[in-house]
Amino acid sequence: MSLALATPPDAETDRLDAVFFALSDPVRRSILERLDGRALLVSELAEPFAISLQAVSRHIQVLVRAGLITQARSGRISRCSLDAEPLSEAALWLNRYAKYWQAQFETLAQHLIDIEKEKP
């Protein structure tokens, strides 16, 4: 069974897919948190994880393909830095659905008001 897409994939859709895929893993999210405001060597990024350096490198490559990390290489040494631009693109996409969250908050607020009015 095949699912048809409403719109054909394009470069923007592919970028969003890569970002959301990269963010779907807790190790990759932790790597991004560690890079917030600083550049680190791959070995430094790997320190807190109970996985091999090779496994961390594979996670980093997923983040690089998603555009979330840039790498500067000097011989065998690789320093990683955060590139938050793809995160802002994902946030903009998610923000389109904020109207649904806002409606839920408004419903909750009205419900709380009604509860307060019923108190003696």
ZATIVO-129624 format. One record per residue: residue number from 1; x, y, z of N, C-alpha, C in turn. Coordinates in nm, 4 decimals. Layout:
# residues N
  num      n_xx      n_yy      n_zz     ca_xx     ca_yy     ca_zz      c_xx      c_yy      c_zz
  NUM         X         Y         Z         X         Y         Z         X         Y         Z
...
END
This chain:
# residues 120
  num      n_xx      n_yy      n_zz     ca_xx     ca_yy     ca_zz      c_xx      c_yy      c_zz
    1    0.0839   -0.1174    0.0000    0.0000    0.0000    0.0000    0.0881    0.1233    0.0000
    2    0.0603    0.2154   -0.0882    0.1406    0.3353   -0.1028    0.0589    0.4570   -0.0606
    3    0.1255    0.5482    0.0103    0.0592    0.6714    0.0513    0.1013    0.7826   -0.0434
    4    0.0052    0.8534   -0.0974    0.0350    0.9647   -0.1864    0.0514    1.0914   -0.1030
    5    0.1504    1.1703   -0.1357    0.1719    1.2968   -0.0677    0.0844    1.4044   -0.1305
    6    0.0355    1.4948   -0.0478   -0.0472    1.6037   -0.0981    0.0346    1.6943   -0.1896
    7    0.1590    1.7159   -0.1535    0.2488    1.7952   -0.2366    0.3769    1.7171   -0.2556
    8    0.4370    1.7283   -0.3711    0.5620    1.6539   -0.3927    0.6728    1.7092   -0.3037
    9    0.7641    1.6217   -0.2619    0.8748    1.6693   -0.1795    0.9602    1.7700   -0.2560
   10    1.0116    1.8681   -0.1842    1.1011    1.9655   -0.2439    1.2196    1.9851   -0.1493
   11    1.3052    2.0773   -0.1818    1.4254    2.0981   -0.1008    1.3894    2.1384    0.0421
   12    1.2866    2.2231    0.0578    1.2465    2.2668    0.1920    1.1942    2.1482    0.2731
   13    1.1127    2.0651    0.2111    1.0595    1.9472    0.2786    1.1724    1.8528    0.3162
   14    1.2663    1.8324    0.2267    1.3798    1.7449    0.2550    1.4616    1.7970    0.3729
   15    1.4823    1.9310    0.3790    1.5571    1.9901    0.4906    1.4834    1.9681    0.6225
   16    1.3523    1.9920    0.6220    1.2738    1.9718    0.7439    1.2765    1.8251    0.7871
   17    1.2638    1.7345    0.6907    1.2708    1.5915    0.7227    1.4038    1.5583    0.7897
   18    1.5121    1.6118    0.7363    1.6450    1.5841    0.7917    1.6584    1.6408    0.9328
   19    1.6059    1.7610    0.9543    1.6141    1.8236    1.0869    1.5322    1.7448    1.1882
   20    1.4074    1.7128    1.1540    1.3244    1.6389    1.2486    1.3799    1.4989    1.2739
   21    1.4360    1.4362    1.1719    1.4994    1.3056    1.1929    1.6176    1.3201    1.2883
   22    1.6999    1.4214    1.2659    1.8166    1.4429    1.3518    1.7738    1.4679    1.4965
   23    1.6666    1.5421    1.5153    1.6199    1.5748    1.6498    1.5469    1.4589    1.7175
   24    1.5175    1.3541    1.6436    1.4397    1.2430    1.6994    1.5203    1.1544    1.7940
   25    1.6494    1.1731    1.8011    1.7337    1.0879    1.8834    1.7869    1.1654    2.0045
   26    1.7756    1.1097    2.1246    1.8218    1.1822    2.2436    1.9722    1.2088    2.2459
   27    2.0526    1.1206    2.1888    2.1974    1.1446    2.1836    2.2254    1.2668    2.0969
   28    2.1593    1.2753    1.9820    2.1828    1.3897    1.8931    2.1340    1.5198    1.9565
   29    2.0212    1.5146    2.0271    1.9740    1.6361    2.0959    2.0741    1.6784    2.2031
   30    2.1304    1.5812    2.2738    2.2292    1.6114    2.3763    2.3559    1.6722    2.3150
   31    2.3960    1.6210    2.2006    2.5131    1.6775    2.1308    2.4866    1.8239    2.0969
   32    2.3683    1.8548    2.0461    2.3352    1.9937    2.0138    2.3386    2.0811    2.1389
   33    2.2857    2.0311    2.2501    2.2880    2.1077    2.3754    2.4309    2.1368    2.4180
   34    2.5185    2.0398    2.4026    2.6586    2.0579    2.4433    2.7300    2.1595    2.3545
   35    2.6838    2.1746    2.2307    2.7482    2.2687    2.1389    2.6933    2.4107    2.1508
   36    2.5948    2.4299    2.2351    2.5339    2.5620    2.2500    2.6375    2.6637    2.2995
   37    2.6780    2.7520    2.2113    2.7706    2.8591    2.2470    2.9178    2.8230    2.2456
   38    2.9507    2.7017    2.1998    3.0923    2.6650    2.1969    3.1181    2.5587    2.0909
   39    3.2423    2.5520    2.0482    3.2850    2.4486    1.9538    3.3610    2.3422    2.0330
   40    3.3362    2.2157    1.9978    3.4016    2.1053    2.0685    3.4598    2.0052    1.9694
   41    3.5652    1.9382    2.0129    3.6213    1.8287    1.9354    3.5262    1.7100    1.9432
   42    3.5312    1.6233    1.8442    3.4473    1.5041    1.8443    3.4733    1.4229    1.9708
   43    3.5974    1.4103    2.0102    3.6298    1.3342    2.1317    3.5676    1.3987    2.2557
   44    3.5625    1.5313    2.2596    3.4980    1.6006    2.3718    3.3469    1.5774    2.3711
   45    3.2885    1.5751    2.2528    3.1451    1.5490    2.2426    3.1118    1.4071    2.2879
   46    3.2022    1.3142    2.2643    3.1777    1.1737    2.2943    3.1917    1.1406    2.4429
   47    3.2609    1.2255    2.5195    3.2932    1.1949    2.6594    3.1756    1.1454    2.7444
   48    3.0617    1.2143    2.7467    2.9572    1.1717    2.8418    2.8753    1.0495    2.7985
   49    2.8959    1.0025    2.6779    2.8131    0.8943    2.6262    2.8791    0.7582    2.6452
   50    2.7984    0.6607    2.6799    2.8468    0.5236    2.6976    2.8355    0.4471    2.5657
   51    2.8800    0.5141    2.4583    2.8824    0.4517    2.3258    3.0191    0.4792    2.2647
   52    3.0516    0.4074    2.1596    3.1837    0.4212    2.0985    3.1988    0.5568    2.0290
   53    3.3233    0.5945    2.0085    3.3536    0.7167    1.9354    3.2975    0.7074    1.7931
   54    3.3029    0.5888    1.7352    3.2486    0.5674    1.6008    3.0972    0.5916    1.5995
   55    3.0261    0.5475    1.7026    2.8812    0.5696    1.7106    2.8506    0.7184    1.7241
   56    2.9282    0.7891    1.8056    2.9097    0.9339    1.8198    2.9361    1.0016    1.6858
   57    3.0382    0.9573    1.6151    3.0694    1.0141    1.4828    2.9531    0.9954    1.3858
   58    2.8865    0.8804    1.3926    2.7702    0.8587    1.3055    2.6565    0.9552    1.3413
   59    2.6356    0.9777    1.4705    2.5341    1.0751    1.5128    2.5702    1.2152    1.4627
   60    2.6969    1.2489    1.4717    2.7424    1.3810    1.4254    2.7176    1.3947    1.2756
   61    2.7416    1.2898    1.2002    2.7191    1.2971    1.0555    2.5718    1.3196    1.0218
   62    2.4816    1.2610    1.0997    2.3386    1.2869    1.0802    2.3109    1.4360    1.1034
   63    2.3701    1.4914    1.2085    2.3507    1.6335    1.2397    2.4127    1.7231    1.1324
   64    2.5261    1.6824    1.0778    2.5909    1.7580    0.9694    2.5014    1.7567    0.8453
   65    2.4483    1.6398    0.8090    2.3607    1.6311    0.6907    2.2340    1.7147    0.7077
   66    2.1881    1.7285    0.8316    2.0700    1.8111    0.8588    2.1055    1.9590    0.8633
   67    2.2343    1.9913    0.8568    2.2780    2.1308    0.8603    2.2838    2.1892    0.9999
   68    2.2724    2.1055    1.1023    2.2699    2.1531    1.2403    2.4082    2.1685    1.3018
   69    2.5063    2.1057    1.2397    2.6448    2.1128    1.2874    2.7350    2.1402    1.1683
   70    2.8337    2.2243    1.1913    2.9414    2.2408    1.0935    3.0680    2.1828    1.1558
   71    3.1533    2.1300    1.0695    3.2790    2.0720    1.1156    3.3955    2.1430    1.0493
   72    3.4951    2.1764    1.1302    3.6205    2.2319    1.0791    3.7273    2.1264    1.1048
   73    3.7904    2.0811    0.9992    3.8903    1.9747    1.0117    4.0310    2.0319    0.9991
   74    4.1185    1.9777    1.0822    4.2603    2.0077    1.0745    4.3313    1.8736    1.0893
   75    4.3648    1.8144    0.9753    4.4207    1.6799    0.9760    4.3151    1.5813    1.0222
   76    4.3472    1.5073    1.1275    4.2513    1.4094    1.1808    4.1621    1.4696    1.2888
   77    4.1869    1.5939    1.3255    4.1108    1.6605    1.4315    3.9913    1.7310    1.3694
   78    3.8748    1.7106    1.4302    3.7525    1.7716    1.3803    3.6841    1.8456    1.4941
   79    3.6609    1.9751    1.4741    3.5928    2.0590    1.5732    3.4523    2.0868    1.5212
   80    3.3533    2.0669    1.6070    3.2124    2.0817    1.5691    3.1536    2.2077    1.6311
   81    3.0674    2.2735    1.5544    2.9968    2.3934    1.6011    2.8504    2.3815    1.5635
   82    2.7660    2.4429    1.6447    2.6226    2.4436    1.6204    2.5869    2.5451    1.5126
   83    2.4977    2.5082    1.4225    2.4382    2.6013    1.3268    2.2875    2.5954    1.3514
   84    2.2328    2.6960    1.4171    2.0929    2.6939    1.4620    1.9931    2.7329    1.3539
   85    2.0380    2.7759    1.2377    1.9450    2.8199    1.1326    1.8400    2.7146    1.0972
   86    1.8784    2.5884    1.0772    1.7754    2.4882    1.0473    1.6737    2.4713    1.1608
   87    1.7157    2.4977    1.2853    1.6217    2.4910    1.3975    1.5171    2.6008    1.3868
   88    1.5583    2.7189    1.3410    1.4611    2.8279    1.3273    1.3622    2.7970    1.2149
   89    1.4094    2.7316    1.1091    1.3184    2.6911    1.0013    1.2162    2.5895    1.0524
   90    1.2618    2.4956    1.1358    1.1705    2.3968    1.1937    1.0726    2.4641    1.2894
   91    1.1215    2.5615    1.3659    1.0344    2.6339    1.4590    0.9271    2.7115    1.3832
   92    0.9638    2.7711    1.2716    0.8645    2.8422    1.1897    0.7579    2.7461    1.1385
   93    0.8003    2.6283    1.0959    0.7045    2.5290    1.0473    0.6096    2.4876    1.1605
   94    0.6651    2.4608    1.2787    0.5830    2.4219    1.3928    0.4894    2.5342    1.4361
   95    0.5360    2.6579    1.4244    0.4579    2.7733    1.4692    0.3258    2.7864    1.3924
   96    0.3197    2.7302    1.2716    0.1942    2.7345    1.1958    0.0817    2.6654    1.2704
   97    0.1159    2.5765    1.3606    0.0168    2.4996    1.4353   -0.0104    2.5571    1.5740
   98    0.0509    2.6696    1.6054    0.0315    2.7318    1.7359   -0.1141    2.7709    1.7595
   99   -0.1875    2.8002    1.6531   -0.3280    2.8383    1.6700   -0.4067    2.7269    1.7380
  100   -0.3688    2.6015    1.7148   -0.4370    2.4896    1.7789   -0.4041    2.4835    1.9276
  101   -0.2765    2.5092    1.9609   -0.2375    2.5107    2.1010   -0.3056    2.6259    2.1724
  102   -0.3093    2.7433    2.1070   -0.3710    2.8605    2.1684   -0.5176    2.8344    2.1993
  103   -0.5877    2.7688    2.1085   -0.7283    2.7372    2.1319   -0.7428    2.6461    2.2538
  104   -0.6513    2.5519    2.2718   -0.6558    2.4640    2.3884   -0.6319    2.5424    2.5170
  105   -0.5394    2.6376    2.5131   -0.5128    2.7197    2.6304   -0.6337    2.8064    2.6652
  106   -0.6987    2.8606    2.5638   -0.8165    2.9425    2.5871   -0.9296    2.8590    2.6464
  107   -0.9464    2.7367    2.5989   -1.0476    2.6465    2.6536   -1.0162    2.6136    2.7994
  108   -0.8897    2.5856    2.8281   -0.8481    2.5573    2.9654   -0.8730    2.6780    3.0550
  109   -0.8363    2.7961    3.0094   -0.8573    2.9174    3.0887   -1.0053    2.9372    3.1199
  110   -1.0916    2.9174    3.0203   -1.2358    2.9324    3.0432   -1.2861    2.8276    3.1415
  111   -1.2347    2.7065    3.1308   -1.2742    2.5994    3.2224   -1.2345    2.6352    3.3660
  112   -1.1144    2.6890    3.3847   -1.0693    2.7284    3.5181   -1.1537    2.8426    3.5738
  113   -1.1917    2.9351    3.4888   -1.2806    3.0450    3.5314   -1.4142    2.9880    3.5775
  114   -1.4681    2.8940    3.5003   -1.5957    2.8317    3.5361   -1.5858    2.7578    3.6687
  115   -1.4759    2.6907    3.6944   -1.4561    2.6193    3.8214   -1.4538    2.7191    3.9373
  116   -1.3836    2.8304    3.9189   -1.3765    2.9320    4.0232   -1.5139    2.9918    4.0537
  117   -1.5955    3.0102    3.9506   -1.7292    3.0665    3.9693   -1.8191    2.9715    4.0471
  118   -1.7974    2.8413    4.0349   -1.8800    2.7417    4.1031   -1.8432    2.7235    4.2489
  119   -1.7271    2.7731    4.2906   -1.6859    2.7593    4.4304   -1.7749    2.8480    4.5181
  120   -1.8064    2.7988    4.6405   -1.8907    2.8794    4.7308   -1.8186    3.0003    4.7854
END
